[in-house]
Amino acid sequence: MNPIIKSYIDNIEDRLHSLESVLADQKEEITHQAAAHERLLQQYWSRGKELGVMQHSAEEITEIQEENERLNAAREELLERTNRVLGYTKALTEEFRQ
């Protein structure tokens, strides 16, 4: 074979091997990037679900706080009435003792 043609063919083969190597590296990089993208996407959806749960919890906390305030007011009213009844009972007891 002609040495010049052989030189060109060898040069082309070397460049093809280099190109194969670059393509293999790029394919590996794309695989890593796809995996990283998938992880980030999973984190995004996970955070979205967590945010939804937190918002729901915050709404429940507000409702629970309102219910707690209502129950505290009812408890205070019952305590006041009980003290009033106790006072009436003590007064009646004193009247009967005299």
C-alpha positions in Angstrom: 0.0 0.0 0.0 1.1 3.5 -0.7 2.8 5.0 2.3 0.9 8.3 2.0 -2.5 6.5 1.8 -1.5 4.3 4.7 -0.5 7.4 6.7 -4.0 8.9 6.0 -5.7 5.7 7.0 -3.7 5.4 10.2 -4.5 9.1 10.9 -8.2 8.5 10.3 -8.2 5.4 12.5 -6.4 7.3 15.3 -9.0 10.0 15.1 -11.8 7.5 15.1 -10.4 5.9 18.2 -10.2 9.4 19.8 -13.7 10.1 18.7 -14.9 6.8 20.2 -13.2 7.7 23.5 -14.8 11.1 23.6 -18.2 9.7 22.7 -17.9 7.1 25.5 -16.9 9.8 28.0 -19.8 11.9 26.9 -22.2 9.0 27.1 -21.0 8.4 30.7 -21.4 12.1 31.5 -24.9 12.0 30.1 -25.7 9.0 32.3 -24.4 10.8 35.4 -26.3 13.9 34.5 -29.5 12.0 33.9 -29.1 10.3 37.3 -28.5 13.6 39.0 -31.5 15.1 37.3 -33.7 12.2 38.5 -32.4 12.7 42.1 -33.2 16.4 41.9 -36.6 15.7 40.5 -37.4 13.2 43.3 -36.3 15.8 45.8 -38.5 18.4 44.2 -41.6 16.2 44.4 -40.7 15.1 47.9 -40.4 18.7 49.1 -43.7 19.5 47.4 -45.4 16.7 49.3 -43.7 17.8 52.6 -44.9 21.4 51.9 -48.4 20.2 51.3 -48.4 18.2 54.6 -47.0 21.2 56.4 -49.6 23.5 55.0 -52.3 21.1 56.1 -50.8 20.8 59.5 -50.7 24.6 59.9 -54.4 24.7 59.0 -55.1 22.0 61.6 -53.0 23.8 64.2 -55.0 27.0 63.7 -58.3 25.0 64.1 -56.9 23.3 67.2 -55.8 26.6 68.7 -59.3 28.1 68.1 -60.9 25.0 69.6 -58.5 25.2 72.6 -59.4 28.9 73.1 -63.1 28.0 73.0 -62.6 25.1 75.5 -60.6 27.3 77.8 -63.4 29.9 77.8 -65.9 27.2 78.6 -63.7 25.9 81.4 -63.4 29.4 82.8 -67.1 29.9 82.7 -67.7 26.5 84.4 -65.2 27.4 87.1 -66.9 30.7 87.7 -70.3 29.0 88.0 -68.9 26.3 90.2 -67.4 29.0 92.5 -70.7 30.8 92.6 -72.6 27.6 93.5 -69.9 26.9 96.2 -70.5 30.4 97.5 -74.3 29.9 97.6 -73.7 26.5 99.4 -71.5 28.1 102.0 -74.0 30.9 102.6 -76.8 28.4 102.9 -74.8 26.3 105.3 -74.1 29.4 107.5 -77.8 30.2 107.5 -78.7 26.7 108.6 -76.1 26.8 111.4 -77.5 30.0 112.9 
